[in-house]
């Protein structure tokens, strides 16, 4: 993304120079050139039909949302973690950021005892390096934070020789200031001071006003919780964006009836379009990072994110889950706003606005971390929260229709990155548990791993069960929790064979005391047995295996053998080709091994044929 922005920035600068040079070479075509406020103005000439040309300059690139040079910093998330850890001594890993104690808030807490109880957190975005404190609003690009850490490191080296004060972070990062003009600040202050608190208005006055905003069902309690005020003369509902209950606000949202849009709506435009244009929402200042309703959602694990203040008020009134409103609706999600959303483990995006809102929700989810995001898709059945309430729908039931943004069958390299690193650096551990009694087998297979299926076959009497008994016993003695399912040999005979393999003694010639000693030690092993014998249905076997995995944390299952689950001639599968049925059963065990992350060892008897009969078809 940085490379794209840089290329776009360079192309704008190049285009500006190209146009200016061409105009200088052909003055008769373009007329006279004047420079004013770093822009190119073109005075009229007899050869041109236009009178003014503004060429993109370095000043106008900010309005085009192109990152400036100081905002672009080529650094990886790994490097950000390394640098932060080396200078701050550690960090807290988040969904999109790493978090450290804010140095500015720590300085304030040393002089203010009340502030020490609520230290701010500096969130450093892992994608861009942008930092933002959700308490003191200190912010800046990675280059500014890097310069602070560089100065901090230099001061530590000097302090070993002479006592000097460490540099202040405010010398490098600055407090976040929205793009608010003095006029906007004065307007916000004037509107707030002239408005009336909710509790000062009677119900007879309040309800008709809320009806004009399509919020007539809203309770007084909800309006008071968000700190709303009303200006009856201007027909404005004014909502402050608070970070804490008693903190001063830096922005407000204003809801008013949209008279202009109501005049342009056609009578047969439909109820859904009609409701969207009933009210108008306005931000002062226009661009800011603060979330409406954040002070009610703070310190919670779950939050609903909406695009309009009316939807947020409706969600707060109908649901137990807190809701917040994005500062710019569906247009964008500022990095500073992402810092406020970092603490929530579950985010439900309910943005409305049809397909456009769904596309924006997917984009926002990628920024916030898809694993913690859910989406309520805007449709005729599930519109925005306000529309759901006006149509008589149960808002709580609509919330239950939220779908996860990710699918268990789809993943990305970012999700696999740590596991890939473990595969590389811990190859011996990842290879699995090595057999102590079978070193050649360990050299061949490297180890016994979860999530795999091993098919073991051989003719009758070749020693399959005897080998697998010792094979599994070797692993079980290394704390690999094992489940044995023997359908041909009873568990008593199997346990007797395992006991002799475990002790290395012929127990028939030993005393009862020796048997008890060996049996006591064998009983300590995490070995379990299925109580099946003879013909069994594969579904019953899989259910028993699933129970054992859940209750006993089994990691290795031995099934001896598959032929006892093929069914009899009177079974429902009698008309099915036996080889096709065999493939089905093998597929079932393979899925079980994958879904439950266990290793399944499956014994299969080969087809019994005469030595002289050809197996080719």
VOGU-3710 file (C-alpha; in Angstrom, 3 decimals, decimal comma):
1> xxxxxxxxxx> 0,000/0,000/0,000  2,877/2,381/0,836  4,433/1,729/-2,546  1,142/2,503/-4,298  0,711/5,776/-2,401  4,298/6,745/-3,100  3,922/6,032/-6,793  0,691/8,055/-6,918  2,345/10,941/-5,099  5,282/10,910/-7,517
11> xxxxxxxxxx> 2,963/10,785/-10,530  1,086/13,861/-9,274  4,331/15,781/-8,797  5,589/14,689/-12,207  2,307/15,698/-13,891  2,493/19,123/-12,297  6,025/19,726/-13,549  5,137/18,411/-17,004  2,170/20,778/-17,384  4,128/23,784/-16,117
21> xxxxxxxxxx> 7,036/23,127/-18,515  4,709/22,693/-21,469  2,882/25,919/-20,628  6,203/27,770/-20,485  7,214/26,386/-23,872  3,887/27,333/-25,502  2,781/30,631/-23,920  0,723/31,646/-26,942  -1,447/28,552/-26,565  -1,927/28,638/-22,836
31> xxxxxxxxxx> -1,769/32,376/-22,169  0,094/34,013/-19,285  1,070/32,013/-16,198  0,859/33,321/-12,668  1,835/31,528/-9,469  -0,336/32,054/-6,433  -0,371/30,021/-3,189  1,768/27,282/-4,787  -0,896/26,712/-7,470  -0,745/27,368/-11,189
41> xxxxxxxxxx> -3,291/29,878/-12,466  -3,906/30,336/-16,173  -5,068/33,677/-17,458  -7,300/33,700/-20,541  -5,799/33,854/-24,007  -7,190/33,914/-27,489  -6,183/30,293/-28,095  -7,823/28,632/-25,107  -11,423/28,140/-24,068  -10,781/27,800/-20,343
51> xxxxxxxxxx> -9,709/30,487/-17,952  -8,293/28,659/-14,909  -6,280/25,516/-14,444  -5,310/24,159/-11,034  -2,540/21,580/-11,236  -2,132/19,127/-8,309  0,614/20,261/-5,968  2,107/18,924/-2,754  -0,498/20,902/-0,839  -3,482/19,437/-2,643
61> xxxxxxxxxx> -2,361/15,820/-2,273  -3,638/15,736/1,325  -7,182/16,449/0,179  -6,835/13,500/-2,204  -6,126/11,180/0,778  -2,625/10,390/-0,446  -0,142/9,777/2,361  2,519/12,391/2,770  6,202/11,530/2,964  6,239/11,489/6,759
71> xxxxxxxxxx> 3,208/9,174/6,809  4,852/6,569/4,593  7,372/4,395/6,367  8,510/1,072/4,953  8,714/-1,204/8,001  7,406/-4,683/8,684  5,287/-5,772/11,638  8,183/-7,943/12,829  10,498/-4,933/12,911  7,881/-2,858/14,749
81> xxxxxxxxxx> 7,608/-5,552/17,431  11,387/-5,801/17,748  11,922/-2,053/18,060  9,053/-1,569/20,517  10,253/-4,441/22,691  13,836/-3,174/22,780  12,832/0,349/23,840  9,747/-0,230/26,004  10,811/-3,583/27,477  7,749/-5,393/26,162
91> xxxxxxxxxx> 4,317/-4,931/24,687  0,829/-6,379/24,650  -0,163/-8,105/21,413  -3,510/-7,030/19,997  -5,594/-7,693/16,903  -4,161/-4,888/14,762  -1,776/-3,122/17,142  0,815/-3,659/19,799  0,124/-1,742/22,999  2,462/-0,160/25,526
101> xxxxxxxxxx> 1,928/2,194/28,448  1,752/5,736/27,121  4,863/7,705/28,223  2,861/10,942/28,256  0,173/9,489/30,540  2,882/8,057/32,827  4,352/11,542/33,169  0,949/12,963/34,071  0,274/10,183/36,586  3,391/11,083/38,541
111> xxxxxxxxxx> 1,852/14,485/39,331  -1,806/13,421/39,423  -2,770/10,582/41,755  -6,191/10,179/40,149  -4,645/9,736/36,728  -2,436/6,904/37,957  -5,493/4,707/38,340  -6,269/4,885/34,621  -3,036/4,860/32,642  -3,406/5,401/28,927
121> xxxxxxxxxx> -2,300/2,881/26,328  -0,325/3,834/23,256  -1,501/1,707/20,327  1,044/1,179/17,527  -0,552/-0,086/14,335  1,327/-3,116/12,981  0,571/-2,247/9,369  1,591/1,421/9,300  3,355/2,122/12,598  0,860/4,911/13,364
131> xxxxxxxxxx> 0,537/5,429/17,117  -2,428/6,732/19,101  -3,204/6,951/22,818  -6,890/6,483/23,657  -6,591/8,546/26,832  -4,439/11,604/26,123  -4,889/11,355/22,298  -1,158/11,524/21,637  -0,592/10,499/18,034  1,888/10,481/15,200
141> xxxxxxxxxx> 3,396/8,468/12,341  6,026/5,782/12,848  8,821/8,168/11,866  7,976/10,426/14,837  7,790/7,533/17,280  11,041/6,126/15,906  12,787/9,478/16,417  11,545/9,543/20,024  12,864/6,036/20,692  16,176/6,977/19,078
151> xxxxxxxxxx> 16,473/10,035/21,331  15,453/7,918/24,322  18,187/5,397/23,568  20,788/8,147/23,198  19,756/9,718/26,519  20,139/6,367/28,297  23,735/6,087/27,065  24,522/9,647/28,196  22,793/9,169/31,546  25,304/6,471/32,426
161> xxxxxxxxxx> 27,978/9,178/32,456  26,045/12,296/33,445  22,575/12,762/34,880  20,272/14,129/32,188  16,513/14,183/31,854  15,063/11,753/29,310  13,421/13,355/26,275  9,682/13,988/26,384  7,545/12,108/23,915  5,501/15,264/23,261
171> xxxxxxxxxx> 8,568/16,697/21,547  8,083/14,100/18,799  4,412/13,087/18,894  1,603/15,603/19,227  -1,924/15,506/20,599  -4,464/14,485/17,995  -6,262/17,513/16,564  -9,146/16,963/14,146  -9,396/19,056/11,029  -11,658/21,553/12,774
181> xxxxxxxxxx> -11,557/25,216/11,988  -12,114/27,916/14,593  -15,565/28,439/13,154  -16,442/24,757/13,662  -15,158/24,822/17,235  -17,194/27,921/18,015  -20,288/26,431/16,349  -19,981/23,233/18,382  -19,629/25,167/21,637  -22,539/27,472/20,817
191> xxxxxxxxxx> -24,904/24,656/19,823  -24,102/22,647/22,938  -24,539/25,561/25,320  -27,854/26,604/23,773  -29,374/23,092/23,856  -31,474/21,694/26,704  -30,718/18,502/28,670  -33,133/15,608/28,237  -34,224/15,526/31,873  -35,396/19,163/31,667
201> xxxxxxxxxx> -37,994/18,337/28,971  -41,418/16,888/29,579  -42,611/13,762/27,804  -45,283/15,780/25,982  -42,565/17,963/24,460  -39,991/15,239/23,816  -42,090/12,543/22,097  -43,430/14,700/19,212  -39,914/15,928/18,527  -38,498/12,393/18,440
211> xxxxxxxxxx> -41,329/11,341/16,119  -40,028/13,796/13,537  -36,665/11,984/13,695  -38,356/8,535/13,516  -37,076/7,884/17,053  -40,405/8,051/18,860  -39,912/4,615/20,468  -36,637/5,673/22,071  -36,604/5,666/25,866  -35,571/8,628/27,994
221> xxxxxxxxxx> -33,056/6,434/29,774  -31,127/5,707/26,556  -30,941/9,395/25,649  -29,710/10,292/29,120  -27,073/7,531/29,053  -25,516/8,949/25,878  -25,684/12,495/27,315  -27,982/13,867/24,614  -29,312/17,414/24,433  -32,091/18,903/22,319
231> xxxxxxxxxx> -32,442/22,271/20,593  -36,169/22,602/19,963  -35,875/25,831/17,992  -33,465/24,295/15,446  -35,039/20,830/15,728  -31,665/19,268/16,579  -30,822/16,201/18,651  -27,212/16,746/19,774  -25,117/13,758/20,845  -21,619/14,125/22,356
241> xxxxxxxxxx> -18,905/11,585/21,468  -17,486/10,718/24,890  -14,512/8,525/25,748  -15,485/8,322/29,427  -18,618/9,427/31,250  -17,137/12,556/32,815  -14,522/13,411/30,190  -14,893/16,485/27,974  -16,037/15,730/24,438  -14,235/16,770/21,268
251> xxxxxxxxxx> -16,994/16,233/18,720  -20,768/16,046/18,447  -23,285/14,383/16,152  -26,434/16,277/15,195  -29,640/14,613/13,973  -32,239/16,804/12,245  -35,245/16,200/9,960  -34,065/16,229/6,360  -36,507/18,664/4,795  -34,707/18,948/1,462
261> xxxxxxxxxx> -34,630/15,208/0,815  -38,259/14,759/1,861  -39,336/17,178/-0,853  -37,475/15,213/-3,545  -38,687/11,702/-2,589  -41,282/10,355/-4,951  -44,506/9,014/-3,421  -43,913/5,467/-4,717  -40,218/5,309/-3,794  -40,823/2,562/-1,214
271> xxxxxxxxxx> -40,594/2,510/2,580  -36,917/1,505/2,781  -35,658/4,469/0,737  -38,093/6,750/2,523  -36,695/5,888/5,953  -33,095/6,467/4,866  -33,853/10,069/3,899  -36,118/11,004/6,799  -33,259/12,392/8,900  -29,934/14,054/8,308
281> xxxxxxxxxx> -26,843/13,512/10,432  -23,983/15,940/10,729  -20,590/15,821/12,459  -18,854/18,763/14,071  -15,986/18,727/13,297  -16,567/16,932/10,021  -13,554/14,583/10,380  -12,752/13,056/13,773  -11,890/9,621/15,253  -14,270/9,484/18,233
291> xxxxxxxxxx> -17,051/6,908/18,530  -20,545/7,803/19,690  -21,435/5,507/22,595  -17,847/4,441/23,315  -18,085/5,433/27,004  -20,886/2,861/27,426  -18,976/0,097/25,596  -15,571/0,653/27,191  -14,177/-2,366/29,082  -16,663/-4,700/27,364
301> xxxxxxxxxx> -15,715/-7,720/25,251  -18,383/-7,301/22,568  -19,683/-4,318/20,612  -22,013/-3,544/17,704  -20,704/-1,058/15,152  -23,219/0,989/13,159  -22,919/3,665/10,495  -25,502/6,151/11,821  -26,275/7,686/15,197  -29,968/6,724/14,853
311> xxxxxxxxxx> -29,009/3,041/14,467  -26,712/3,267/17,485  -29,463/4,766/19,652  -31,876/2,057/18,493  -29,377/-0,728/19,251  -28,643/0,701/22,704  -32,378/0,882/23,404  -33,202/-2,668/22,243  -30,120/-4,755/22,997  -27,984/-5,703/25,973
321> xxxxxxxxxx> -24,844/-5,522/23,803  -23,323/-2,005/23,662  -23,227/-0,189/20,330  -21,048/2,545/18,854  -21,336/4,720/15,766  -18,482/5,184/13,307  -17,364/8,817/13,028  -17,592/8,912/9,221  -20,265/6,298/8,569  -19,335/3,862/5,813
331> xxxxxxxxxx> -16,940/6,263/4,103  -13,791/5,352/6,027  -12,359/3,857/9,217  -9,559/6,091/10,600  -6,512/4,503/12,196  -7,189/6,418/15,400  -10,715/4,956/15,536  -9,234/1,464/15,170  -7,292/2,079/18,378  -10,587/2,580/20,267
341> xxxxxxxxxx> -11,916/-0,707/18,819  -8,766/-2,667/19,680  -9,999/-3,889/23,076  -13,128/-5,654/21,767  -12,836/-9,392/21,166  -16,077/-9,598/19,183  -17,283/-6,924/16,762  -20,614/-7,108/14,928  -20,738/-4,825/11,881  -24,309/-3,662/11,219
351> xxxxxxxxxx> -23,822/-0,842/8,734  -26,967/-1,048/6,599  -26,785/0,808/3,259  -27,341/-2,322/1,172  -24,559/-3,740/-0,982  -22,338/-0,712/-0,471  -22,557/-1,117/3,284  -21,740/-4,833/2,996  -18,662/-4,086/0,866  -17,489/-1,478/3,371
361> xxxxxxxxxx> -18,102/-3,899/6,236  -15,861/-6,499/4,586  -13,147/-3,885/4,063  -13,423/-2,715/7,677  -13,308/-6,319/8,891  -10,036/-6,894/7,039  -8,593/-3,875/8,826  -9,955/-4,832/12,253  -9,155/-8,556/11,989  -11,672/-10,859/10,326
371> xxxxxxxxxx> -11,546/-13,509/13,037  -13,264/-11,275/15,588  -15,765/-9,675/13,196  -19,296/-10,713/12,286  -21,549/-9,160/9,659  -25,282/-8,532/9,531  -25,926/-8,347/5,808  -28,250/-5,517/4,843  -31,313/-6,832/3,018  -35,057/-6,412/2,968
381> xxxxxxxxxx> -35,328/-8,912/5,852  -32,426/-7,464/7,868  -32,067/-3,719/7,187  -30,490/-1,282/9,617  -31,381/-1,361/13,312  -33,701/1,639/13,046  -35,524/0,215/10,037  -35,907/-3,161/11,758  -37,613/-1,517/14,709  -39,875/0,607/12,531
391> xxxxxxxxxx> -40,939/-2,472/10,556  -41,843/-4,283/13,749  -38,977/-6,771/13,603  -37,308/-8,146/16,712  -33,921/-6,395/16,768  -32,438/-9,037/19,101  -33,427/-11,813/16,690  -31,864/-9,955/13,768  -28,622/-9,692/15,743  -28,528/-13,497/15,961
401> xxxxxxxxxx> -28,364/-13,694/12,151  -24,865/-12,183/12,150  -22,418/-14,330/10,195  -18,669/-14,684/10,779  -16,436/-12,870/8,324  -14,145/-15,885/7,974  -14,819/-19,481/7,070  -13,070/-22,410/8,732  -12,190/-23,787/5,292  -10,519/-20,548/4,132
411> xxxxxxxxxx> -7,422/-19,032/5,678  -4,572/-16,643/4,862  -0,805/-16,669/5,247  -1,112/-14,138/8,076  -3,033/-16,756/10,059  -0,436/-19,406/9,240  2,655/-17,276/9,755  3,409/-18,290/13,350  2,832/-21,971/12,609  5,131/-21,777/9,591
421> xxxxxxxxxx> 7,814/-20,209/11,763  7,375/-23,042/14,283  7,732/-25,604/11,482  11,057/-24,047/10,512  12,596/-23,404/13,923  11,204/-26,424/15,797  11,457/-29,097/13,143  12,214/-31,892/15,608  9,150/-31,078/17,730  6,876/-30,594/14,743
431> xxxxxxxxxx> 7,988/-33,955/13,313  6,144/-35,677/16,155  6,907/-38,238/18,888  9,727/-40,605/17,930  9,544/-44,317/18,716  12,103/-45,552/21,223  11,673/-49,239/20,423  11,678/-48,755/16,643  14,514/-46,383/15,645  14,298/-47,443/11,981
441> xxxxxxxxxx> 10,625/-46,469/11,947  11,530/-43,097/13,455  14,126/-42,529/10,738  11,572/-43,406/8,076  8,492/-41,521/9,347  10,344/-38,913/11,474  7,707/-39,217/14,200  4,101/-39,793/15,191  1,989/-36,705/14,413  -1,567/-35,639/15,127
451> xxxxxxxxxx> -4,102/-35,155/12,372  -2,874/-38,014/10,201  -4,193/-41,427/9,154  -1,984/-44,533/8,977  -3,244/-47,621/7,151  -1,590/-50,841/8,339  -2,098/-53,996/6,312  -0,750/-57,522/5,970  -1,958/-61,115/5,558  -3,633/-63,069/8,362
461> xxxxxxxxxx> -1,163/-64,267/10,997  1,589/-61,862/9,894  1,637/-60,190/13,345  -0,229/-56,935/12,666  -1,929/-56,780/16,065  1,218/-57,868/17,923  3,273/-55,168/16,241  0,676/-52,424/16,698  0,318/-53,334/20,343  3,993/-52,615/20,973
471> xxxxxxxxxx> 3,946/-49,734/18,462  1,175/-47,964/20,409  2,620/-48,960/23,788  5,883/-47,228/22,899  4,010/-43,986/22,242  1,735/-44,350/25,264  4,768/-44,653/27,533  5,745/-41,203/26,194  2,391/-39,772/27,342  0,605/-40,116/23,994
481> xxxxxxxxxx> -2,957/-40,733/25,158  -4,134/-43,826/23,269  -7,482/-45,444/22,520  -7,523/-49,054/21,316  -10,474/-50,491/19,390  -9,988/-54,231/18,869  -12,941/-55,926/17,197  -11,248/-59,272/16,545  -9,301/-59,878/19,756  -10,999/-59,351/23,086
491> xxxxxxxxxx> -9,630/-56,632/25,329  -8,511/-59,175/27,968  -6,190/-60,959/25,519  -4,984/-57,635/24,100  -4,215/-56,272/27,558  -2,361/-59,479/28,474  -0,139/-59,113/25,387  0,506/-55,435/26,145  1,351/-56,227/29,773  3,993/-58,729/28,704
501> xxxxxxxxxx> 5,417/-56,327/26,124  5,442/-53,574/28,745  7,309/-55,647/31,336  9,410/-57,778/29,031  8,528/-60,826/31,177  6,667/-64,079/30,644  4,082/-63,390/33,337  2,779/-66,977/33,273  5,916/-68,050/35,130  5,970/-65,078/37,530
511> xxxxxxxxxx> 4,331/-64,775/40,958  1,137/-62,904/41,785  3,179/-60,258/43,541  5,175/-59,583/40,374  1,952/-59,383/38,356  0,580/-56,777/40,761  3,753/-54,709/40,519  3,682/-54,734/36,718  -0,086/-54,156/36,570  0,148/-51,168/38,933
521> xxxxxxxxxx> 2,728/-49,510/36,690  0,791/-50,366/33,505  -2,372/-48,887/34,986  -0,682/-45,492/35,188  -0,394/-45,313/31,395  -3,004/-43,162/29,520  -4,330/-46,230/27,684  -8,043/-46,679/26,952  -10,025/-49,443/25,224  -13,261/-49,466/23,242
531> xxxxxxxxxx> -15,763/-51,973/24,653  -16,638/-53,300/21,187  -16,178/-56,829/19,871  -17,283/-58,353/16,599  -19,367/-56,678/13,903  -20,047/-52,958/14,587  -21,624/-50,022/12,795  -19,107/-47,352/11,809  -21,357/-44,573/13,150  -21,355/-46,083/16,655
541> xxxxxxxxxx> -17,587/-46,445/16,540  -17,092/-42,824/15,472  -19,414/-41,604/18,228  -17,452/-43,544/20,851  -14,191/-42,183/19,464  -15,553/-38,634/19,574  -16,586/-39,053/23,207  -13,154/-40,396/24,160  -11,376/-37,513/22,421  -13,567/-34,924/24,184
551> xxxxxxxxxx> -13,496/-36,488/27,678  -10,047/-38,115/27,790  -8,113/-35,914/25,316  -7,117/-38,880/23,191  -4,454/-38,181/20,576  -3,890/-41,676/19,078  -6,603/-44,149/18,075  -5,950/-47,697/16,855  -8,785/-49,471/14,995  -8,287/-53,219/14,389
561> xxxxxxxxxx> -9,808/-53,791/11,911  -11,870/-52,174/9,176  -13,505/-55,411/7,962  -15,629/-55,579/11,140  -17,392/-52,337/10,073  -18,129/-53,335/6,490  -21,584/-54,643/7,386  -23,280/-57,996/6,872  -25,324/-59,223/3,939  -28,520/-58,181/5,739
571> xxxxxxxxxx> -27,333/-54,643/6,467  -28,558/-51,536/4,701  -25,299/-51,404/2,723  -25,620/-54,935/1,329  -26,377/-53,646/-2,174  -23,367/-51,325/-2,167  -20,098/-52,365/-3,751  -17,824/-53,483/-0,899  -14,801/-51,652/-2,202  -16,815/-48,448/-2,502
581> xxxxxxxxxx> -18,058/-49,028/1,048  -14,493/-49,530/2,203  -13,490/-46,205/0,651  -16,367/-44,518/2,463  -15,266/-45,856/5,833  -11,640/-44,869/5,250  -12,856/-41,378/4,293  -14,841/-41,156/7,517  -11,792/-41,991/9,636  -9,666/-39,563/7,641
591> xxxxxxxxxx> -12,105/-36,727/8,278  -12,257/-37,665/11,950  -8,468/-37,471/12,237  -8,409/-34,046/10,571  -11,389/-32,510/12,380  -10,316/-33,740/15,831  -6,556/-33,396/15,333  -5,821/-36,996/16,348  -3,781/-39,741/14,706  -5,837/-42,741/13,565
601> xxxxxxxxxx> -4,074/-46,044/12,847  -6,392/-48,260/10,802  -5,802/-51,973/10,203  -7,109/-53,363/6,903  -6,917/-56,962/5,775  -5,817/-57,350/2,161  -8,048/-59,098/-0,345  -7,690/-62,852/0,073  -6,885/-64,367/-3,350  -5,094/-67,439/-4,630
611> xxxxxxx> -1,413/-67,035/-5,408  -2,033/-68,179/-9,008  -4,897/-65,749/-9,735  -4,001/-62,516/-11,540  -5,214/-59,281/-9,899  -5,161/-57,253/-13,141  -8,462/-56,303/-14,773
//
